[in-house]
Amino acid sequence: MCRACAEREPFVSVFDADSTNLHEDAALKARRQGEKNPYLELKLGESLEYGTGVWRLRLQRVDRDANWYDKVVTDQDTGSPIHECHERLTEHQGRGSAKGKRPPSGAA
C-alpha cells in the first residue's frame, strides 16, 4: 500500500441478490358421507402453461350433481380469457386424465 492509502481502512462491498416467485393454487373437493367420488370439485389459482412457461390464472368447477363442467383460463397481465369451456360433464370427454394412452413409439 502507498502511504496515502495506509492511513485509511480498506472498504469492501459485497452484494448478493436472489429472487423467488411464489404461485398460489387451491383445490376443494366436497364429498357426501359414504360416497367415493366428490359431487363438487373446485380449483382456483395459478397454473403453468408448459408450452410457453407462462403462469395463467385458472378457475375450474366440476359439478357432478348438475352434470356441469366449467373452466376459464385467463392471462394474468391483461385479464383476457385464453381458454373457456362450459359444457355438460357427460360431454366433457377425452381431455386431461380421460385421454387415451398413446402407443409407445415403434409399436405396431
Backbone bond lengths (Angstrom), bond angles and torsions (degrees), N, CA, C in turn:
res aa  C-N    CA-C-N  psi(-1)  N-CA   C-N-CA  omega(-1)  CA-C   N-CA-C  phi
1 M - - - 1.441 - - 1.523 110.29 -
2 C 1.302 112.95 149.59 1.460 115.87 176.00 1.518 109.47 -82.21
3 R 1.287 117.19 164.60 1.456 120.75 -176.92 1.528 111.51 -63.85
4 A 1.312 118.15 -32.48 1.468 120.90 -179.83 1.526 110.45 -67.51
5 C 1.306 117.12 -37.18 1.468 121.05 -178.49 1.521 111.88 -83.42
6 A 1.295 118.28 -24.54 1.455 121.88 -175.25 1.518 112.15 -63.81
7 E 1.295 117.45 -24.15 1.453 119.89 -179.45 1.527 112.20 -79.51
8 R 1.339 118.67 -20.04 1.468 121.95 179.83 1.526 109.92 -98.84
9 E 1.315 113.92 146.56 1.463 118.51 174.34 1.522 108.22 -77.32
10 P 1.314 117.54 144.01 1.464 119.14 178.07 1.533 110.17 -66.93
11 F 1.299 116.45 143.52 1.459 122.78 179.59 1.523 107.94 -114.23
12 V 1.320 115.69 121.92 1.455 120.83 -178.20 1.527 108.25 -122.32
13 S 1.330 117.14 129.24 1.466 122.14 176.09 1.514 108.83 -113.27
14 V 1.323 115.42 131.21 1.455 121.08 176.89 1.527 107.11 -125.66
15 F 1.303 115.21 126.08 1.458 120.48 179.48 1.520 108.93 -120.77
16 D 1.300 114.96 140.97 1.447 121.24 176.19 1.517 106.87 -137.60
17 A 1.293 117.12 134.91 1.462 120.57 -179.72 1.521 109.49 -130.77
18 D 1.301 114.51 144.28 1.451 121.21 178.05 1.514 107.17 -151.97
19 S 1.308 116.83 153.28 1.460 119.40 177.82 1.518 109.71 -138.89
20 T 1.304 114.67 152.52 1.455 121.93 179.20 1.518 108.21 -136.83
21 N 1.305 115.78 136.17 1.456 120.89 175.37 1.517 108.22 -111.66
22 L 1.313 116.29 129.26 1.453 121.59 177.94 1.519 108.99 -106.22
23 H 1.326 116.03 142.33 1.456 121.55 179.27 1.520 108.25 -128.26
24 E 1.328 115.56 139.96 1.459 120.58 -176.34 1.521 110.97 -106.81
25 D 1.316 114.96 146.89 1.453 121.83 175.68 1.526 106.96 -154.21
26 A 1.324 116.63 133.23 1.465 120.81 179.83 1.517 108.90 -128.76
27 A 1.324 115.97 143.89 1.462 121.44 178.51 1.524 109.10 -134.51
28 L 1.320 115.05 144.21 1.468 121.45 179.86 1.516 108.19 -135.47
29 K 1.322 116.42 135.17 1.460 121.62 174.69 1.525 107.80 -128.09
30 A 1.332 115.80 126.17 1.467 121.34 178.92 1.524 108.58 -106.71
31 R 1.328 115.71 122.86 1.466 121.29 179.85 1.518 110.17 -123.26
32 R 1.314 114.96 149.16 1.463 120.45 172.21 1.524 108.23 -90.73
33 Q 1.294 115.16 148.22 1.458 119.69 -178.30 1.527 110.04 -59.16
34 G 1.322 115.16 131.14 1.454 121.72 178.43 1.521 114.20 88.44
35 E 1.338 118.43 -8.32 1.465 121.44 179.18 1.522 109.86 -102.17
36 K 1.335 116.08 141.19 1.456 121.19 -177.46 1.531 111.63 -78.08
37 N 1.316 116.96 -51.70 1.460 121.22 -175.16 1.528 111.48 -84.63
38 P 1.323 117.10 141.73 1.462 119.87 176.62 1.532 110.32 -70.41
39 Y 1.334 116.10 145.56 1.459 119.03 176.77 1.523 110.73 -87.90
40 L 1.342 117.77 -13.83 1.455 121.70 178.29 1.520 109.23 -146.12
41 E 1.337 115.89 132.79 1.464 122.00 175.62 1.521 108.37 -130.00
42 L 1.327 116.10 134.14 1.454 121.92 177.30 1.521 108.86 -128.25
43 K 1.329 115.99 139.05 1.463 121.73 173.43 1.519 106.94 -134.30
44 L 1.317 115.52 129.23 1.457 120.65 178.67 1.515 108.26 -141.69
45 G 1.317 115.70 127.95 1.453 118.50 177.86 1.506 111.70 154.16
46 E 1.313 113.72 -165.26 1.452 120.63 -177.01 1.519 109.83 -90.86
47 S 1.320 114.45 139.81 1.452 121.32 -178.99 1.521 108.33 -133.64
48 L 1.321 116.23 135.05 1.457 121.06 -177.98 1.521 110.19 -81.26
49 E 1.319 116.10 125.46 1.460 121.38 173.62 1.526 106.35 -85.32
50 Y 1.327 116.12 106.04 1.460 120.74 -170.12 1.525 113.26 -63.13
51 G 1.326 117.72 -35.30 1.462 120.27 -177.91 1.515 113.35 -63.18
52 T 1.351 116.57 -36.90 1.463 120.60 -176.75 1.526 113.50 -107.59
53 G 1.339 116.89 -17.85 1.464 120.33 -176.67 1.521 112.71 76.27
54 V 1.330 116.94 17.81 1.466 122.06 -178.19 1.528 108.92 -101.95
55 W 1.328 115.80 138.43 1.456 121.20 177.03 1.524 109.42 -82.56
56 R 1.322 116.64 132.06 1.458 123.83 -179.62 1.524 109.25 -120.97
57 L 1.329 115.98 157.19 1.463 121.30 176.34 1.523 108.25 -92.64
58 R 1.333 117.31 127.27 1.455 122.46 -176.40 1.528 110.51 -121.27
59 L 1.333 115.33 133.94 1.462 122.74 170.97 1.515 106.45 -124.99
60 Q 1.325 116.61 120.36 1.464 121.04 -177.32 1.520 109.01 -133.39
61 R 1.344 115.49 134.48 1.465 120.71 179.36 1.516 108.84 -135.27
62 V 1.324 116.55 128.48 1.461 123.19 174.98 1.525 106.01 -118.98
63 D 1.331 116.38 112.48 1.462 122.35 -178.87 1.527 107.93 -114.61
64 R 1.324 116.34 98.17 1.458 120.65 -176.74 1.529 111.72 -71.17
65 D 1.311 118.92 -31.91 1.465 121.21 177.75 1.525 111.07 -63.70
66 A 1.316 117.20 -41.73 1.462 121.79 -179.13 1.529 112.08 -91.19
67 N 1.354 117.24 -1.25 1.468 122.22 -178.05 1.533 110.09 53.99
68 W 1.345 116.49 51.71 1.459 120.04 -175.54 1.527 111.58 -136.59
69 Y 1.342 115.28 143.41 1.459 123.15 179.16 1.520 108.83 -129.13
70 D 1.328 117.03 129.68 1.462 123.16 175.25 1.514 108.94 -129.07
71 K 1.337 115.52 138.30 1.460 120.60 171.90 1.520 107.82 -148.78
72 V 1.323 115.41 128.47 1.457 121.72 177.29 1.524 107.40 -131.01
73 V 1.329 115.72 125.07 1.460 122.08 176.60 1.522 106.72 -115.92
74 T 1.341 116.65 126.15 1.459 120.46 -177.18 1.524 110.99 -124.50
75 D 1.312 114.48 155.48 1.457 122.09 174.55 1.526 107.28 -75.69
76 Q 1.311 117.74 126.78 1.462 120.72 -176.65 1.526 112.67 -68.84
77 D 1.312 117.46 -30.50 1.464 120.25 -177.78 1.520 112.31 -76.76
78 T 1.331 116.75 -43.68 1.464 120.08 -175.12 1.514 113.33 -100.63
79 G 1.334 117.58 -21.96 1.457 120.95 -176.90 1.520 112.82 80.05
80 S 1.318 117.45 1.92 1.467 120.04 -178.86 1.529 109.92 -80.59
81 P 1.340 116.84 142.51 1.464 119.81 -179.90 1.515 111.81 -70.19
82 I 1.322 115.95 138.04 1.458 122.76 177.52 1.522 109.15 -101.50
83 H 1.330 115.68 -35.90 1.470 121.34 -179.01 1.524 108.14 -148.31
84 E 1.321 115.61 135.71 1.463 121.20 174.23 1.512 108.76 -136.03
85 C 1.322 116.02 137.53 1.453 121.54 177.05 1.523 107.11 -142.45
86 H 1.320 116.04 120.31 1.463 122.61 177.58 1.525 105.83 -134.21
87 E 1.337 116.92 109.45 1.465 119.63 -177.05 1.520 110.45 -158.40
88 R 1.329 113.91 167.10 1.460 118.92 175.15 1.529 108.79 -62.58
89 L 1.289 115.71 141.84 1.456 120.56 -178.92 1.530 110.97 -62.38
90 T 1.316 117.54 -34.92 1.466 120.62 179.42 1.527 111.53 -67.98
91 E 1.330 118.69 -20.00 1.459 122.09 176.76 1.529 112.16 -92.05
92 H 1.305 116.99 -10.55 1.466 122.22 -177.84 1.526 108.56 -86.62
93 Q 1.329 116.36 83.04 1.459 122.43 -174.62 1.518 110.33 -122.86
94 G 1.328 116.46 155.35 1.457 121.78 172.48 1.519 114.90 72.80
95 R 1.318 117.16 24.54 1.464 121.01 179.00 1.529 108.88 -126.75
96 G 1.319 115.48 157.00 1.468 119.69 176.65 1.519 111.76 57.30
97 S 1.335 116.88 -129.90 1.463 121.12 -177.57 1.530 111.84 -73.17
98 A 1.344 117.81 -10.77 1.462 120.90 178.65 1.519 112.45 -86.23
99 K 1.336 117.55 -1.33 1.463 120.74 178.18 1.516 109.65 -66.52
100 G 1.324 115.32 145.87 1.455 119.74 175.50 1.523 109.96 -70.29
101 K 1.298 116.11 150.03 1.463 120.86 178.87 1.525 109.20 -74.12
102 R 1.317 116.32 136.95 1.464 120.64 175.92 1.524 108.97 -79.92
103 P 1.340 116.40 140.29 1.477 117.13 177.21 1.531 108.76 -69.05
104 P 1.326 117.40 147.53 1.450 120.57 178.63 1.524 109.93 -59.38
105 S 1.315 116.42 147.51 1.460 119.79 179.70 1.531 109.69 -62.05
106 G 1.326 114.98 137.31 1.456 119.76 -178.65 1.522 112.90 91.08
107 A 1.343 117.11 -7.95 1.467 119.67 179.13 1.518 109.23 -81.25
108 A 1.300 115.75 143.57 1.470 119.60 -178.19 1.502 110.79 -93.38
